[in-house]
């Protein structure tokens, strides 16, 4: 008679490994035997796949995931979600985050969320918050942002030691980064206003995509661009198979990169393309992908090939903007190539600018941005790695005397474009750099973080109204609710001892009621 199976408690890392094996065709029965668990447990892991991946993606530590065995929620789940969103954004920006700063922010969100009871953001709460999300530390103090020279030097030395230990060549070292692109923004004779196109009545924000670039340190392997748009299949694609596009196309409702898309890109595009390239060069199929701390970049434990030979490594938050290779002129060059290409196409077609603008489709833009990326020279990319690899060798095929499309070239094209002959150098520079700081991820305001933490969606107001209709005897119209809210807000603002978060909650409620009232009026 067989003995009772010993109870096995899997770590988060074990669960991630099982998910990978299931995605690669592994059977529940086989995995149950390998890990010493029941088939029901394997099926539960499959069912909770997205929840497990999301949890692991937002974690800050690979080693802690290998130890952690549960995703124990906080007793203040809304506060926890808001704090994690806020923390990830601060880390992505390279802002210093200390324990006291976290405590103060947690207190703000607690009251802004309208949570009941008292809240004490003690050292114990902070420790539990870090443990729940596998955050290594929150103690960055007195750091100069965006380029502390000592921090840069320390990282570069440590990274070079790491590369030597792993026996990696420049061909095996990659960097990827996202940027927002206003793909339909054309120059104007007057000042370019950020977020607006040159053609009146049209907003570039409505025609924005996220572009993910990736290349190795030699610049000889530029991966196909990854573009995230709003529509799953834009009208301009028509019968075009997305697999045949010159870029890898994904869709997301805000045209932002997110954790799910980035993971798909890593597993389905980055790993296979890197393997194929290294194989063609006779190199070991091993590579590292250097990333910044964008909230859309999953934990290192998630970004790892099945055999562990292709993996991600992160730049410290306080040095990323100073040394990330793609940010050292590479992405800027690609965008300049793109905009110069648009103008050149307009010249060749002999159209007036307005007609050209109206005819320009997303499909046209994708072909143009792919061409712009192809035009970025290996020497431009290799130079961008100089801070990390000062002694990088000039490999065969790299001509450091070559130049990319210059600002002067763009100016010349403008001079031959009807209606733009008199665009000033200042306006041209503004146009070329209009999206230079546009991130590839969604930056949330405090109010948006609060709404997301509360699980509110664009349809939430409709659901709330349905809830009111279920109790007709207590029906209160929007005008009455708004008046009571105004009175309460007026009362609170007269009280000198009332703290700001209390008023913020009521102001948020007032705004919600006003929006509902507008929707009701517009539908009548």
C-alpha positions as CSV (number, residue, x, y, z in Angstrom):
1,X,0.0,0.0,0.0
2,X,1.5,3.3,-1.0
3,X,2.1,6.0,1.7
4,X,0.3,9.3,1.8
5,X,2.0,11.9,-0.5
6,X,4.0,14.4,1.5
7,X,2.4,17.9,1.3
8,X,4.5,20.1,-1.0
9,X,4.2,23.9,-0.8
10,X,5.4,25.5,-4.0
11,X,7.2,28.9,-4.1
12,X,6.1,31.6,-6.5
13,X,9.1,30.7,-8.7
14,X,8.0,27.1,-8.8
15,X,4.5,28.2,-10.0
16,X,6.1,30.4,-12.7
17,X,8.2,27.5,-13.9
18,X,5.0,25.3,-14.1
19,X,3.2,28.0,-16.0
20,X,6.1,28.2,-18.5
21,X,6.1,24.4,-18.9
22,X,2.3,24.3,-19.4
23,X,2.6,27.0,-22.1
24,X,5.2,24.9,-23.8
25,X,2.8,21.9,-24.0
26,X,3.6,20.1,-20.7
27,X,0.8,18.0,-19.3
28,X,-0.7,18.4,-15.9
29,X,0.0,14.8,-15.1
30,X,3.7,15.0,-15.9
31,X,4.2,18.2,-14.0
32,X,2.3,16.8,-11.0
33,X,4.8,13.9,-10.8
34,X,7.9,16.2,-11.3
35,X,6.9,18.6,-8.6
36,X,5.3,16.0,-6.2
37,X,1.9,17.7,-6.2
38,X,-1.6,16.8,-7.2
39,X,-3.0,17.4,-10.7
40,X,-5.6,19.6,-9.1
41,X,-2.9,21.9,-7.9
42,X,-1.4,22.1,-11.4
43,X,-4.9,23.0,-12.8
44,X,-5.4,25.6,-10.1
45,X,-2.0,27.2,-11.1
46,X,-3.2,27.2,-14.8
47,X,-6.4,28.9,-13.7
48,X,-4.6,31.6,-11.7
49,X,-1.9,32.1,-14.3
50,X,-2.5,35.8,-14.9
51,X,-2.8,36.6,-11.2
52,X,0.5,34.8,-10.5
53,X,2.4,36.4,-13.4
54,X,1.1,39.9,-12.5
55,X,2.2,39.4,-8.9
56,X,5.6,38.1,-9.9
57,X,6.0,40.8,-12.6
58,X,5.6,43.6,-10.1
59,X,8.1,42.1,-7.6
60,X,11.4,43.7,-7.1
61,X,13.5,40.7,-6.1
62,X,14.1,37.4,-7.9
63,X,15.6,35.8,-4.8
64,X,12.6,36.6,-2.6
65,X,10.2,35.0,-5.2
66,X,12.3,31.8,-4.9
67,X,11.4,31.8,-1.2
68,X,7.9,33.2,-1.1
69,X,5.2,30.7,-1.1
70,X,2.0,32.7,-1.0
71,X,0.5,35.9,-2.3
72,X,-1.0,36.9,1.0
73,X,-3.1,40.1,0.5
74,X,-3.0,43.1,2.7
75,X,-5.8,43.9,5.0
76,X,-6.0,47.2,3.2
77,X,-6.0,45.9,-0.4
78,X,-7.0,49.2,-2.1
79,X,-4.2,51.0,-0.3
80,X,-1.8,48.3,-1.2
81,X,-2.7,48.6,-4.9
82,X,-2.3,52.3,-4.8
83,X,1.0,52.2,-3.0
84,X,2.5,49.6,-5.4
85,X,1.4,51.7,-8.5
86,X,2.9,54.8,-7.0
87,X,6.1,53.1,-5.9
88,X,6.6,51.6,-9.4
89,X,6.2,55.0,-11.0
90,X,8.7,56.6,-8.6
91,X,11.2,53.8,-9.3
92,X,10.8,54.2,-13.0
93,X,11.5,57.9,-12.8
94,X,14.6,57.3,-10.6
95,X,13.1,59.3,-7.7
96,X,14.5,58.6,-4.3
97,X,12.1,56.7,-2.1
98,X,12.7,56.4,1.7
99,X,10.7,54.8,4.5
100,X,9.4,58.2,5.7
101,X,8.4,59.2,2.2
102,X,6.5,55.9,1.7
103,X,4.8,56.3,5.1
104,X,3.6,59.8,4.3
105,X,2.3,58.7,0.9
106,X,0.5,55.7,2.4
107,X,-1.2,58.0,4.8
108,X,-2.3,60.3,2.0
109,X,-3.7,57.4,-0.1
110,X,-5.5,55.9,3.0
111,X,-7.6,59.0,3.6
112,X,-7.9,59.8,-0.1
113,X,-9.4,56.4,-0.7
114,X,-12.0,57.1,2.0
115,X,-11.0,54.1,4.1
116,X,-12.5,53.5,7.5
117,X,-10.7,53.5,10.8
118,X,-7.3,54.8,11.8
119,X,-4.1,54.0,10.0
120,X,-0.6,54.0,11.3
121,X,2.1,53.6,8.6
122,X,4.6,52.1,11.0
123,X,7.9,50.4,10.3
124,X,6.0,47.1,10.7
125,X,3.5,48.1,8.0
126,X,6.4,49.1,5.7
127,X,8.2,45.8,6.2
128,X,5.1,43.8,5.5
129,X,4.4,45.9,2.3
130,X,8.0,45.2,1.1
131,X,7.6,41.4,1.9
132,X,4.2,41.2,0.1
133,X,5.7,42.6,-3.1
134,X,9.3,41.2,-2.8
135,X,10.8,44.7,-2.7
136,X,14.4,44.5,-1.8
137,X,14.7,47.8,0.0
138,X,13.2,51.2,0.3
139,X,16.0,53.2,1.7
140,X,17.4,55.3,-1.2
141,X,18.6,58.5,0.5
142,X,20.5,61.6,-0.5
143,X,21.0,60.4,-4.1
144,X,21.4,62.9,-6.9
145,X,19.0,61.9,-9.6
146,X,19.7,61.3,-13.2
147,X,23.4,60.7,-13.1
148,X,25.2,60.3,-9.8
149,X,28.7,59.8,-11.1
150,X,29.7,57.4,-8.4
151,X,26.6,55.3,-8.9
152,X,27.2,55.2,-12.6
153,X,30.8,54.2,-12.2
154,X,29.8,51.5,-9.6
155,X,27.2,50.0,-11.9
156,X,29.5,50.0,-15.0
157,X,32.3,48.3,-13.0
158,X,29.9,45.7,-11.6
159,X,28.2,45.1,-14.9
160,X,31.5,44.6,-16.7
161,X,32.5,42.1,-14.0
162,X,29.2,40.3,-14.5
163,X,29.8,40.1,-18.3
164,X,33.2,38.7,-17.7
165,X,31.9,36.1,-15.3
166,X,29.2,35.1,-17.7
167,X,31.7,35.1,-20.6
168,X,29.4,37.3,-22.8
169,X,30.5,39.2,-25.9
170,X,29.1,42.5,-27.0
171,X,27.0,40.6,-29.6
172,X,25.2,38.9,-26.7
173,X,24.4,42.1,-24.7
174,X,21.1,43.8,-25.6
175,X,19.1,46.9,-24.5
176,X,15.4,47.5,-25.0
177,X,13.4,50.7,-24.3
178,X,10.0,52.1,-25.1
179,X,9.0,55.6,-26.3
180,X,5.8,57.3,-27.3
181,X,5.6,58.5,-30.9
182,X,3.2,61.1,-32.3
183,X,3.1,59.4,-35.7
184,X,0.9,62.0,-37.5
185,X,2.5,65.2,-36.1
186,X,3.8,67.4,-38.9
187,X,5.7,70.7,-38.6
188,X,4.2,74.1,-38.5
189,X,5.4,77.6,-39.4
190,X,4.4,78.6,-35.9
191,X,5.4,77.1,-32.6
192,X,4.6,73.5,-32.1
193,X,2.5,72.9,-29.1
194,X,3.1,69.6,-27.3
195,X,0.2,67.2,-27.9
196,X,-1.0,69.1,-31.0
197,X,-0.5,68.4,-34.7
198,X,0.3,71.1,-37.2
199,X,-3.0,70.7,-38.8
200,X,-5.7,72.5,-36.8
201,X,-8.4,70.5,-35.1
202,X,-6.4,67.3,-34.7
203,X,-4.6,66.0,-31.6
204,X,-1.4,64.0,-31.8
205,X,-2.6,62.3,-28.5
206,X,-5.2,60.6,-30.6
207,X,-2.5,59.4,-33.0
208,X,0.1,58.2,-30.6
209,X,1.7,54.8,-30.5
210,X,4.3,53.2,-28.2
211,X,7.4,51.9,-30.0
212,X,9.8,49.4,-28.4
213,X,13.3,49.4,-29.8
214,X,15.9,46.7,-29.1
215,X,19.4,46.1,-30.3
216,X,22.7,44.6,-29.2
217,X,25.8,46.5,-28.2
218,X,27.5,46.2,-31.6
219,X,24.4,47.6,-33.4
220,X,24.7,44.7,-35.8
221,X,21.5,43.0,-34.5
222,X,18.5,45.4,-34.4
223,X,15.4,43.5,-33.7
224,X,12.2,44.2,-35.5
225,X,10.4,47.1,-33.8
226,X,7.5,46.4,-31.5
227,X,4.6,48.9,-31.8
228,X,1.6,49.1,-29.5
229,X,-1.5,50.8,-30.9
230,X,-5.0,51.3,-29.7
231,X,-6.9,49.2,-32.2
232,X,-6.6,45.5,-32.5
233,X,-6.8,45.8,-36.3
234,X,-6.8,49.4,-37.5
235,X,-8.9,50.2,-40.6
236,X,-5.8,50.9,-42.6
237,X,-4.6,47.3,-42.2
238,X,-7.7,46.1,-44.2
239,X,-6.7,42.6,-45.4
240,X,-3.1,42.9,-44.2
241,X,-2.1,40.0,-42.0
242,X,-0.5,41.5,-38.9
243,X,2.2,38.8,-39.1
244,X,3.3,40.4,-42.4
245,X,3.7,43.9,-41.0
246,X,7.2,45.4,-40.9
247,X,6.9,45.6,-37.1
248,X,5.6,43.4,-34.4
249,X,2.1,44.9,-33.7
250,X,0.2,44.7,-30.4
251,X,-2.9,46.5,-29.2
252,X,-3.8,48.1,-25.9
253,X,-6.7,50.4,-25.2
254,X,-4.4,53.4,-24.4
255,X,-1.6,52.4,-26.9
256,X,0.6,51.8,-23.9
257,X,3.1,49.1,-23.3
258,X,2.0,46.9,-20.3
259,X,3.3,43.9,-18.4
260,X,1.4,41.3,-20.5
261,X,2.6,42.7,-23.8
262,X,6.2,43.0,-22.7
263,X,6.3,39.4,-21.5
264,X,4.8,38.2,-24.8
265,X,7.4,40.2,-26.7
266,X,10.2,38.8,-24.6
267,X,9.0,35.1,-24.9
268,X,7.7,35.1,-28.5
269,X,9.9,37.6,-30.2
270,X,13.1,38.6,-28.3
271,X,14.2,35.1,-27.3
272,X,13.6,33.4,-30.7
273,X,15.2,36.3,-32.7
274,X,18.3,36.4,-30.4
275,X,18.7,32.6,-30.6
276,X,18.6,32.8,-34.4
277,X,21.1,35.6,-34.6
278,X,23.6,34.1,-32.2
279,X,23.3,30.8,-34.0
280,X,24.1,32.5,-37.3
281,X,27.2,34.0,-35.7
282,X,28.4,30.7,-34.2
283,X,28.0,32.1,-30.7
284,X,26.6,30.4,-27.6
285,X,22.9,30.9,-27.4
286,X,23.2,33.0,-24.3
287,X,22.3,36.7,-23.8
288,X,21.4,39.4,-21.3
289,X,18.8,42.1,-21.9
290,X,19.5,45.4,-20.1
291,X,16.4,47.2,-19.0
292,X,15.3,50.3,-17.0
293,X,12.8,50.2,-14.2
294,X,9.6,51.0,-16.2
295,X,6.4,49.7,-14.5
296,X,5.8,47.7,-17.7
297,X,8.9,45.6,-17.3
298,X,8.3,42.4,-15.4
299,X,10.5,40.9,-12.7
300,X,13.8,39.3,-13.8
301,X,12.4,35.9,-12.8
302,X,9.6,36.3,-15.4
303,X,11.9,37.5,-18.2
304,X,14.0,34.4,-18.5
305,X,14.1,31.7,-21.3
306,X,13.2,28.1,-20.4
307,X,16.9,27.1,-20.2
308,X,17.8,30.2,-18.2
309,X,20.4,31.3,-20.8
310,X,18.6,34.4,-22.1
311,X,17.6,36.7,-19.3
312,X,17.0,40.3,-18.1
313,X,19.1,42.5,-15.9
314,X,18.0,45.9,-14.5
315,X,19.7,49.3,-14.4
316,X,19.7,51.0,-11.0
317,X,16.9,53.6,-11.0
318,X,19.2,56.5,-10.3
319,X,21.5,55.9,-13.2
320,X,19.2,54.5,-16.0
321,X,18.5,57.9,-17.7
322,X,22.2,58.7,-17.8
323,X,23.6,55.5,-19.3
324,X,20.8,53.5,-20.9
325,X,22.2,53.1,-24.4
326,X,19.0,53.6,-26.4
327,X,18.5,56.9,-24.6
328,X,21.9,58.2,-25.7
329,X,20.7,59.5,-29.1
330,X,19.6,56.2,-30.7
331,X,15.9,56.6,-30.3
332,X,16.2,60.3,-31.1
333,X,18.0,59.4,-34.3
334,X,15.2,57.0,-35.3
335,X,12.6,59.6,-34.7
336,X,14.5,62.2,-36.8
337,X,14.8,59.6,-39.6
338,X,11.1,59.0,-39.4
339,X,10.1,62.6,-39.6
340,X,12.6,63.3,-42.4
341,X,11.2,60.3,-44.3
342,X,7.7,61.7,-44.0
343,X,8.7,65.0,-45.5
344,X,10.7,63.3,-48.2
345,X,7.7,61.2,-49.2
346,X,5.6,64.3,-49.4
347,X,8.1,65.9,-51.7
348,X,8.3,62.9,-53.9
349,X,4.5,62.6,-54.2
350,X,4.2,66.3,-55.0
351,X,1.3,66.8,-52.6
352,X,0.5,69.8,-50.5
353,X,1.1,69.1,-46.8
354,X,-2.5,69.1,-45.8
355,X,-3.5,66.5,-48.4
356,X,-0.5,64.3,-47.5
357,X,-1.4,64.6,-43.8
358,X,-5.0,63.5,-44.4
359,X,-3.9,60.5,-46.4
360,X,-1.3,59.3,-43.9
361,X,-2.4,56.1,-42.2
362,X,-1.1,54.0,-39.4
363,X,0.0,51.4,-41.8
364,X,2.0,54.0,-43.7
365,X,3.6,55.1,-40.4
366,X,4.5,51.6,-39.5
367,X,6.4,51.1,-42.8
368,X,8.1,54.5,-42.3
369,X,9.2,53.9,-38.7
370,X,10.5,50.5,-39.7
371,X,12.6,52.2,-42.4
372,X,13.7,54.8,-40.0
373,X,15.0,52.1,-37.6
374,X,16.8,50.3,-40.4
375,X,18.6,53.6,-41.2
376,X,20.1,53.9,-37.7
377,X,23.7,53.0,-38.2
378,X,25.5,50.4,-36.1
379,X,28.1,53.0,-35.3
380,X,25.5,55.2,-33.8
381,X,24.3,52.4,-31.5
382,X,27.8,51.2,-30.6
383,X,28.8,54.7,-29.6
384,X,25.8,54.8,-27.2
385,X,27.3,51.9,-25.3
386,X,30.7,53.6,-24.8
387,X,29.8,54.6,-21.2
388,X,29.2,51.0,-20.2
389,X,32.0,49.6,-22.4
390,X,34.7,52.4,-22.9
391,X,37.0,50.0,-24.7
392,X,34.4,48.4,-27.0
393,X,36.2,47.3,-30.2
394,X,35.2,48.7,-33.5
395,X,34.0,45.5,-35.1
396,X,34.1,44.8,-38.8
397,X,31.2,46.6,-40.5
398,X,31.2,49.6,-38.1
399,X,32.1,52.8,-39.8
400,X,32.5,55.5,-37.2
401,X,32.8,58.2,-39.8
402,X,29.3,57.6,-41.1
403,X,26.7,60.1,-40.1
404,X,22.9,59.7,-39.6
405,X,20.4,62.1,-41.1
406,X,21.3,65.4,-39.6
407,X,19.2,68.3,-38.5
408,X,20.6,70.3,-41.4
409,X,19.3,67.6,-43.8
410,X,15.8,68.0,-42.3
411,X,16.1,71.8,-42.6
412,X,16.9,71.4,-46.3
413,X,13.9,69.2,-46.9
414,X,11.7,71.7,-45.1
415,X,13.0,74.5,-47.4
416,X,11.7,72.6,-50.4
417,X,8.3,71.7,-48.8
418,X,5.5,74.0,-50.0
419,X,4.1,76.0,-47.1
420,X,7.0,75.2,-44.7
421,X,9.8,77.1,-46.4
422,X,9.9,79.7,-43.6
423,X,9.8,77.3,-40.6
424,X,12.3,78.7,-38.1
425,X,15.1,76.5,-36.7
426,X,13.5,76.8,-33.3
427,X,10.2,75.5,-34.4
428,X,11.9,72.7,-36.4
429,X,13.8,71.6,-33.2
430,X,10.5,71.7,-31.2
431,X,8.9,69.5,-33.9
432,X,11.8,67.0,-33.9
433,X,11.7,66.7,-30.1
434,X,8.0,67.0,-29.6
435,X,7.8,63.4,-28.1
436,X,11.4,63.1,-26.9
437,X,10.2,62.7,-23.3
438,X,7.0,60.8,-24.1
439,X,7.2,57.6,-22.1
440,X,6.0,54.2,-23.3
441,X,4.0,53.5,-20.2
442,X,1.0,55.2,-18.8
443,X,1.9,57.8,-16.1
444,X,-1.0,58.0,-13.6
445,X,-2.0,61.0,-11.5
446,X,-2.9,60.5,-7.9
447,X,-6.6,60.6,-8.7
448,X,-6.1,58.0,-11.4
449,X,-4.1,55.7,-9.1
450,X,-6.9,56.0,-6.6
451,X,-9.6,55.1,-9.2
452,X,-7.5,52.1,-10.4
453,X,-7.0,51.0,-6.8
454,X,-10.7,51.1,-6.2
455,X,-11.3,49.0,-9.4
456,X,-13.2,51.8,-11.1
457,X,-13.5,51.7,-14.9
458,X,-15.0,54.0,-17.5
459,X,-18.3,52.1,-17.1
460,X,-18.4,52.5,-13.3
461,X,-20.8,55.5,-13.3
462,X,-23.3,53.5,-15.3
463,X,-23.1,50.7,-12.8
464,X,-23.6,53.1,-9.9
465,X,-26.7,54.5,-11.5
466,X,-28.1,51.0,-12.0
467,X,-27.6,50.5,-8.3
468,X,-29.6,53.6,-7.4
469,X,-32.5,52.5,-9.7
470,X,-32.9,49.3,-7.7
471,X,-34.2,51.4,-4.8
472,X,-36.8,53.8,-6.3
473,X,-38.2,54.8,-3.0
474,X,-34.9,56.3,-2.0
475,X,-34.1,57.8,-5.4
476,X,-32.1,61.0,-5.1
477,X,-31.5,63.1,-8.2
478,X,-28.1,64.4,-9.2
479,X,-28.9,68.0,-8.5
480,X,-29.8,67.3,-4.8
481,X,-26.8,65.1,-4.3
482,X,-24.5,67.7,-5.8
483,X,-26.0,70.4,-3.5
484,X,-25.5,68.3,-0.4
485,X,-21.9,67.6,-1.5
486,X,-21.3,71.3,-2.0
487,X,-22.7,72.0,1.5
488,X,-20.5,69.3,3.1
489,X,-17.4,70.5,1.3
490,X,-18.1,74.1,2.4
491,X,-18.5,72.9,6.0
492,X,-15.2,71.0,5.9
493,X,-13.3,73.9,4.4
494,X,-14.5,76.2,7.2
495,X,-13.0,73.8,9.8
496,X,-9.4,74.7,10.5
497,X,-8.6,71.3,12.0
498,X,-9.8,69.3,8.9
499,X,-6.9,67.8,7.0
500,X,-6.5,67.9,3.3
501,X,-7.3,64.3,2.4
502,X,-10.8,64.6,3.8
503,X,-11.5,67.5,1.5
504,X,-9.9,65.6,-1.4
505,X,-12.3,62.7,-1.0
506,X,-15.4,65.0,-1.1
507,X,-14.0,66.9,-4.1
508,X,-13.6,63.6,-5.9
509,X,-17.2,62.7,-5.0
510,X,-18.4,66.1,-6.2
511,X,-16.6,65.6,-9.6
512,X,-18.2,62.2,-10.0
513,X,-21.7,63.5,-9.4
514,X,-21.1,66.4,-11.8
515,X,-20.0,63.9,-14.5
516,X,-23.1,61.8,-13.9
517,X,-25.3,64.9,-14.2
518,X,-23.7,65.9,-17.5
519,X,-24.1,62.4,-18.9
520,X,-27.8,62.4,-17.9
521,X,-28.4,65.8,-19.4
522,X,-26.7,65.0,-22.6
523,X,-28.8,61.8,-23.1
524,X,-32.1,63.6,-22.7
